[in-house]
Amino acid sequence: MRTTVDAVIHEIRDALGDAGVLTGPALAERTTSDWSEADAALPGALVLPRTPAEVAAALRILHTHHCAVVVQGGLTGLAGGANPRPGEVALSLTRLDRIEALDAIGGTAVVQAGVTLERLQSAAEETGWFFPLDLGARGSCQLGGNAATNAGGNRVLRFGMMRNLVLGLEVALPDGTLLTMLDRVIKNNAGFDLKHLFIGTEGTLGVVTRLSLQLVPRPLHQPTALCAVPDFASALALLRDSKSRLPGLTAFELMWSDFFEASCRAQRKASPFGQAHPLYVLIEGFAASEEVGNASIEHLLEHAFDRGLVTDAVVAQSGSQAGQLWAYREGVSELLSVCKPLAAFDVSVATTRMDELVTQLRACLTQAFPSQQHLFFGHLGDGNLHLISGNFAGHDDVVRAEEMVYAIVGEFQGSISAEHGIGTVKRPFLHHSRTPEELRLMQQLKGWLDPRNILNPGRVLPELDRA
Ligand SMILES: Cc1cc2nc3c(=O)[nH]c(=O)nc-3n(C[C@H](O)[C@H](O)[C@H](O)COP(=O)(O)OP(=O)(O)OC[C@H]3O[C@@H](n4cnc5c(N)ncnc54)[C@H](O)[C@@H]3O)c2cc1C
């Protein structure tokens, strides 16, 4: 049973009011695709609910009419999952933008799904707390999108991924049932912990409408250093030393020289070092005071210089200098813009095998695409390697590069998606990281929760029939 999108739009407009549905020229003015460059159609309509109840009401109508819907957060995704396909309606969480509660005693927050990551970070800091998830897209990505993709970012080493910071969720199921599970405690073993079904499943099982989140005390000082490192073995030894000598270690970001130099060029920023080095490591910690933080990072670096693990280093003397050091790593945004058409990879592998993987990937890619840039960087502490390859001549070359990279990652028993998700871009390659049995169970879960296959169809899992 199918009805036209027009009939569905009419019904949703009745339920949400005129401002709740955009069509025609008003819709054409809006951005409705993510950062991935994956195919995106103009949606039949953009549904803009203001409350969780309106999200549920819209889904109920879409479910009744068997109408496919794509969920949209801040549209900073890199996997194409939020891009509309022909005939779909888009549902955006942008107007669910209230921070409902910020408990300055207990250190928790309850937010609506459309609140941006940066807004929560700032609000938490104003009350002496800190929301530790952090990524380059912080100004636009939404907390609902962060939960849907189980975002990682710069401080996973210390605080884990988004999953570790979510205490509770509210989710609208594809049939419009609203599941409110807004726990504010870490411990709750009362039956199944259902929130995990929706974290990291990229909007295929339900729409996140509200989140209850864990905050941590605001750090009093964040010692930060950028180090020049002679080789990968030294980087691994420095990581081990940093974990023991800098107990508040929050980030250990590795940049290969090609990435570092491209980031400097893209931002017209000079390197702080007099000469080029094979690798660069950005280290950040949390400390109880400036004195304690500076003493522990200087102690760490002294030891590292003595052992030859570091050949040069710059220690930030202020918050703004720390920001300048982070800018080398955050040149990713500029590189994503200048390397188009590109393939952006986000894989993970056992930390000890990362260099071997980089060597093999670099050799294969350089042979196949000698005039493109292949820029490697990553969160070494988490075994998470990022790679930006571009500018490709066209889409066919992008796909050829993806096939090459994911097959090699599969041989290394790594994951084809450490943090960005599968979406549509990596869907054909999921078998490199998941067994047939795992894929079958994922499909069964999807079938149980979304029997009409209306919610984010064709994302993550192989295409299913729509009932
Ligand atoms: C410059 C840059 C740097 C980045 N750095 C990182 C990084 O370090 N680590 C990292 O993990 N990611 C990173 N990303 C990727 C991206 O920012 C994250 O995946 C982010 O969590 C996506 O959030 P969003 O709100 O933009 O989601 P969108 O792009 O809108 O959507 C992403 C997916 O989640 C679904 N979705 C969105 N909102 C909801 C919801 N409320 N309920 C259910 N499903 C929903 C969508 O359908 C889609 O499948 C980066 C992106 C950019 C552009």
The ligand as a Tripos MOL2 file, in Angstrom:
@<TRIPOS>MOLECULE
LIG
   53    58     1     0     0
SMALL
NO_CHARGES

@<TRIPOS>ATOM
      1 C1         35.5410   18.5760    9.6110 C.3       1 LIG1
      2 C2         34.9210   17.3150   10.1340 C.ar      1 LIG1
      3 C3         35.5510   16.6210   11.1730 C.ar      1 LIG1
      4 C4         34.9800   15.4490   11.6880 C.ar      1 LIG1
      5 N1         35.6290   14.7890   12.6880 N.ar      1 LIG1
      6 C5         35.0770   13.6730   13.2080 C.ar      1 LIG1
      7 C6         35.7390   12.9750   14.2670 C.ar      1 LIG1
      8 O1         36.8260   13.3370   14.7010 O.2       1 LIG1
      9 N2         35.1190   11.8930   14.7770 N.ar      1 LIG1
     10 C7         33.8970   11.4400   14.3160 C.ar      1 LIG1
     11 O2         33.3810   10.4490   14.8390 O.2       1 LIG1
     12 N3         33.2780   12.0780   13.2940 N.ar      1 LIG1
     13 C8         33.8220   13.1650   12.7340 C.ar      1 LIG1
     14 N4         33.1950   13.8060   11.6960 N.ar      1 LIG1
     15 C9         31.9360   13.2420   11.1330 C.3       1 LIG1
     16 C10        30.6360   13.8410   11.7160 C.3       1 LIG1
     17 O3         30.8520   15.1200   12.2320 O.3       1 LIG1
     18 C11        30.0470   12.9340   12.8030 C.3       1 LIG1
     19 O4         29.6830   11.6970   12.2230 O.3       1 LIG1
     20 C12        28.8260   13.5220   13.5260 C.3       1 LIG1
     21 O5         28.5450   12.7200   14.6580 O.3       1 LIG1
     22 C13        27.5830   13.6120   12.6300 C.3       1 LIG1
     23 O6         26.5970   14.3850   13.3050 O.3       1 LIG1
     24 P1         25.5020   15.2060   12.4700 P.3       1 LIG1
     25 O7         24.5430   15.7870   13.4400 O.co2     1 LIG1
     26 O8         26.1550   16.1460   11.5390 O.co2     1 LIG1
     27 O9         24.7780   14.0080   11.6790 O.3       1 LIG1
     28 P2         24.3090   13.9440   10.1500 P.3       1 LIG1
     29 O10        25.4630   14.1180    9.2320 O.co2     1 LIG1
     30 O11        23.1440   14.8130    9.9310 O.co2     1 LIG1
     31 O12        23.8110   12.4020   10.0890 O.3       1 LIG1
     32 C14        24.7170   11.3420   10.2450 C.3       1 LIG1
     33 C15        23.9130   10.0220   10.3570 C.3       1 LIG1
     34 O13        23.1780   10.0050   11.5770 O.3       1 LIG1
     35 C16        21.7490    9.9640   11.3220 C.3       1 LIG1
     36 N5         21.1430   10.8920   12.2900 N.ar      1 LIG1
     37 C17        21.4290   12.2080   12.4740 C.ar      1 LIG1
     38 N6         20.7040   12.7010   13.5100 N.ar      1 LIG1
     39 C18        19.9660   11.6640   13.9830 C.ar      1 LIG1
     40 C19        19.0190   11.5260   15.0400 C.ar      1 LIG1
     41 N7         18.6820   12.5440   15.8340 N.pl3     1 LIG1
     42 N8         18.4450   10.3090   15.2290 N.ar      1 LIG1
     43 C20        18.7660    9.2620   14.4480 C.ar      1 LIG1
     44 N9         19.6420    9.3340   13.4360 N.ar      1 LIG1
     45 C21        20.2250   10.5140   13.2030 C.ar      1 LIG1
     46 C22        21.5840   10.3770    9.8670 C.3       1 LIG1
     47 O14        20.4390    9.7740    9.2990 O.3       1 LIG1
     48 C23        22.8790    9.8550    9.2490 C.3       1 LIG1
     49 O15        22.7460    8.4850    8.9620 O.3       1 LIG1
     50 C24        33.7500   14.9620   11.1460 C.ar      1 LIG1
     51 C25        33.1220   15.6640   10.1110 C.ar      1 LIG1
     52 C26        33.6950   16.8220    9.6010 C.ar      1 LIG1
     53 C27        32.9740   17.5450    8.5000 C.3       1 LIG1
@<TRIPOS>BOND
     1     1     2 1
     2     2     3 ar
     3     2    52 ar
     4     3     4 ar
     5     4     5 ar
     6     4    50 ar
     7     5     6 ar
     8     6     7 ar
     9     6    13 1
    10     7     8 2
    11     7     9 ar
    12     9    10 ar
    13    10    11 2
    14    10    12 ar
    15    12    13 ar
    16    13    14 ar
    17    14    15 1
    18    14    50 ar
    19    15    16 1
    20    16    17 1
    21    16    18 1
    22    18    19 1
    23    18    20 1
    24    20    21 1
    25    20    22 1
    26    22    23 1
    27    23    24 1
    28    24    25 2
    29    24    26 1
    30    24    27 1
    31    27    28 1
    32    28    29 2
    33    28    30 1
    34    28    31 1
    35    31    32 1
    36    32    33 1
    37    33    34 1
    38    33    48 1
    39    34    35 1
    40    35    36 1
    41    35    46 1
    42    36    37 ar
    43    36    45 ar
    44    37    38 ar
    45    38    39 ar
    46    39    40 ar
    47    39    45 ar
    48    40    41 1
    49    40    42 ar
    50    42    43 ar
    51    43    44 ar
    52    44    45 ar
    53    46    47 1
    54    46    48 1
    55    48    49 1
    56    50    51 ar
    57    51    52 ar
    58    52    53 1
@<TRIPOS>SUBSTRUCTURE
     1 LIG1         1 GROUP 0 **** ****
